[in-house]
Amino acid sequence: MDKRDLTLSDTALQTGADWLAGAALRPTRQRVSLAALLVGDGRNRHVTAESLHDLARRAGEPVSLATVYNTLRAFCDAGLMQEVNVEGSRSYFDTRTDDHPHFFWEDEARLSDAPADQLTIARLPDAPEGMEVASVEVVIRLRKRG
């Protein structure tokens, strides 16, 4: 979404409500508004809690940063999003939940999808006794040459 002031359309709000209903999450006003910002236009998003909080503020949605963090955590717990850790304490949240690689653009502190069809993982190490591999995260860090 661009940087100008936002308005949530009825269609975006309905899309957000439907997204929550698919995961059996209670559709509070704040959850529906945040969901509409995330998936209301049908596109996948990579957001930080801070960037989503800023989007909500620009859309006129009164929501605290703590509520945004809690809501993103609830969305992840419900399987609606996945958390991608790229910088120690900084997490990005992705509305695309299938296993896929990411580019992290260091100069811009931005996360984007990388082409999965160009990635080959030939072999993973065996999981320790009694454990299984739950997922594999691939984050390819990029910076400008020179």
Contacts in CASP RR format, 6 or more apart in sequence:
PFRMAT RR
TARGET T0000
AUTHOR 0000-0000-0000
METHOD contacts of the structure
MODEL  1
MDKRDLTLSDTALQTGADWLAGAALRPTRQRVSLAALLVGDGRNRHVTAE
SLHDLARRAGEPVSLATVYNTLRAFCDAGLMQEVNVEGSRSYFDTRTDDH
PHFFWEDEARLSDAPADQLTIARLPDAPEGMEVASVEVVIRLRKRG
1 37 0 8 1.000
1 41 0 8 1.000
1 55 0 8 1.000
3 58 0 8 1.000
4 58 0 8 1.000
5 58 0 8 1.000
5 59 0 8 1.000
6 37 0 8 1.000
6 55 0 8 1.000
6 58 0 8 1.000
6 59 0 8 1.000
6 60 0 8 1.000
7 59 0 8 1.000
8 33 0 8 1.000
8 36 0 8 1.000
8 37 0 8 1.000
8 59 0 8 1.000
8 61 0 8 1.000
11 40 0 8 1.000
12 36 0 8 1.000
12 37 0 8 1.000
12 40 0 8 1.000
12 41 0 8 1.000
13 32 0 8 1.000
13 33 0 8 1.000
13 36 0 8 1.000
13 40 0 8 1.000
15 35 0 8 1.000
15 36 0 8 1.000
15 39 0 8 1.000
15 40 0 8 1.000
15 41 0 8 1.000
15 42 0 8 1.000
16 32 0 8 1.000
16 35 0 8 1.000
16 36 0 8 1.000
16 38 0 8 1.000
16 39 0 8 1.000
16 40 0 8 1.000
17 27 0 8 1.000
17 32 0 8 1.000
17 35 0 8 1.000
17 36 0 8 1.000
19 35 0 8 1.000
19 38 0 8 1.000
19 39 0 8 1.000
19 40 0 8 1.000
19 80 0 8 1.000
20 26 0 8 1.000
20 27 0 8 1.000
20 31 0 8 1.000
20 32 0 8 1.000
20 35 0 8 1.000
20 80 0 8 1.000
21 27 0 8 1.000
23 75 0 8 1.000
23 78 0 8 1.000
23 79 0 8 1.000
23 80 0 8 1.000
24 78 0 8 1.000
25 31 0 8 1.000
25 74 0 8 1.000
25 75 0 8 1.000
25 78 0 8 1.000
25 80 0 8 1.000
30 61 0 8 1.000
30 63 0 8 1.000
30 67 0 8 1.000
30 71 0 8 1.000
31 71 0 8 1.000
31 74 0 8 1.000
33 56 0 8 1.000
33 59 0 8 1.000
33 61 0 8 1.000
33 63 0 8 1.000
34 52 0 8 1.000
34 56 0 8 1.000
34 61 0 8 1.000
34 63 0 8 1.000
34 68 0 8 1.000
34 71 0 8 1.000
34 72 0 8 1.000
35 75 0 8 1.000
37 52 0 8 1.000
37 55 0 8 1.000
37 56 0 8 1.000
37 59 0 8 1.000
37 61 0 8 1.000
38 45 0 8 1.000
38 47 0 8 1.000
38 52 0 8 1.000
38 75 0 8 1.000
38 81 0 8 1.000
38 95 0 8 1.000
39 45 0 8 1.000
39 95 0 8 1.000
44 94 0 8 1.000
44 95 0 8 1.000
44 96 0 8 1.000
44 113 0 8 1.000
45 93 0 8 1.000
45 94 0 8 1.000
45 95 0 8 1.000
46 84 0 8 1.000
46 92 0 8 1.000
46 93 0 8 1.000
46 94 0 8 1.000
46 102 0 8 1.000
46 110 0 8 1.000
46 111 0 8 1.000
46 112 0 8 1.000
46 113 0 8 1.000
47 55 0 8 1.000
47 72 0 8 1.000
47 92 0 8 1.000
47 93 0 8 1.000
48 90 0 8 1.000
48 91 0 8 1.000
48 92 0 8 1.000
48 93 0 8 1.000
49 65 0 8 1.000
49 68 0 8 1.000
49 69 0 8 1.000
49 72 0 8 1.000
49 91 0 8 1.000
49 93 0 8 1.000
50 65 0 8 1.000
52 68 0 8 1.000
52 72 0 8 1.000
52 93 0 8 1.000
53 63 0 8 1.000
53 64 0 8 1.000
53 65 0 8 1.000
53 68 0 8 1.000
56 63 0 8 1.000
56 68 0 8 1.000
57 63 0 8 1.000
63 71 0 8 1.000
72 81 0 8 1.000
72 83 0 8 1.000
72 93 0 8 1.000
75 81 0 8 1.000
75 93 0 8 1.000
76 82 0 8 1.000
76 83 0 8 1.000
76 93 0 8 1.000
79 97 0 8 1.000
80 95 0 8 1.000
80 97 0 8 1.000
81 93 0 8 1.000
81 94 0 8 1.000
81 95 0 8 1.000
81 97 0 8 1.000
82 93 0 8 1.000
82 94 0 8 1.000
82 96 0 8 1.000
82 97 0 8 1.000
83 91 0 8 1.000
83 92 0 8 1.000
83 93 0 8 1.000
83 94 0 8 1.000
84 91 0 8 1.000
84 92 0 8 1.000
84 93 0 8 1.000
84 94 0 8 1.000
84 102 0 8 1.000
84 111 0 8 1.000
84 137 0 8 1.000
84 139 0 8 1.000
85 91 0 8 1.000
85 92 0 8 1.000
85 137 0 8 1.000
86 92 0 8 1.000
86 102 0 8 1.000
86 104 0 8 1.000
86 111 0 8 1.000
86 139 0 8 1.000
86 141 0 8 1.000
87 109 0 8 1.000
90 109 0 8 1.000
92 111 0 8 1.000
94 102 0 8 1.000
94 111 0 8 1.000
96 113 0 8 1.000
99 135 0 8 1.000
99 136 0 8 1.000
100 113 0 8 1.000
100 114 0 8 1.000
100 116 0 8 1.000
101 113 0 8 1.000
101 114 0 8 1.000
101 115 0 8 1.000
101 116 0 8 1.000
101 119 0 8 1.000
101 138 0 8 1.000
101 139 0 8 1.000
101 140 0 8 1.000
102 111 0 8 1.000
102 112 0 8 1.000
102 113 0 8 1.000
102 114 0 8 1.000
102 137 0 8 1.000
102 138 0 8 1.000
102 139 0 8 1.000
102 140 0 8 1.000
103 111 0 8 1.000
103 112 0 8 1.000
103 113 0 8 1.000
103 114 0 8 1.000
103 139 0 8 1.000
103 140 0 8 1.000
103 141 0 8 1.000
103 142 0 8 1.000
104 110 0 8 1.000
104 111 0 8 1.000
104 139 0 8 1.000
104 140 0 8 1.000
104 141 0 8 1.000
104 142 0 8 1.000
105 111 0 8 1.000
105 112 0 8 1.000
105 142 0 8 1.000
106 141 0 8 1.000
106 142 0 8 1.000
106 143 0 8 1.000
107 143 0 8 1.000
107 144 0 8 1.000
111 139 0 8 1.000
114 138 0 8 1.000
114 140 0 8 1.000
119 138 0 8 1.000
121 136 0 8 1.000
121 138 0 8 1.000
124 133 0 8 1.000
124 136 0 8 1.000
127 133 0 8 1.000
END
